[in-house]
């Protein structure tokens, strides 16, 4: 069982400022996405090619920001690579593998939004957790019958490199292998995420959390 990378989440406390910073760094304008009702967030998107996209996610001032993802992002001091998602059409299989690897698995969450052009997107998300690796375990998304955002958002950037950083990479590498995560875990002085985008303005590195 393999679950491929679906998208990266770059969290910014202010969406307009984050989009402007991304444009300055890369030369690319991210497209309007939409709001995630109940999560306190909204986003802008762009394709990274090969079925992968980049999500700029921020608090949504039109929603209540308390005890939710939007509130967490609003409290950040600066933009950061926050998480990443895998794509799978077999959430039950991923769930069984994750539990077998000792992870905590929540029940799938149904989500959806309407694109600016009126197209409805609906998907399900499976959240995995383990206190040893906060923000370094991906969540898993099943897009069902919805069109994929990588096929309908601006291009211009490519995902050149993506990895997870760990002082001791072996335990997390074994978990990734058990659940089919095809992302390298590299030895580093501190935990985190690292993505390199090939852009019209040269390679740009995004770090977090």
Secondary structure, DSSP 4 states (H G I P E B T S, - for coil): --BEEEEEEEE-SSHHHHHHHHHHHHS-PPEEEEEETTTTEEEEEEE-STT-EEEEEEE-TTS--SSSHHHHHHT-SS-EEEEEEEE-S-HHHHHHHHHHTT-EEPPPEEEEEE-TTS-EEEEEEE-EE-GGGTTTSPEEEE-TTSPPGGGTS----EEEEEEEEESS-HHHHHHHHHHTB--EEEE-SS-EEEEEEEETTEEEEEEE-
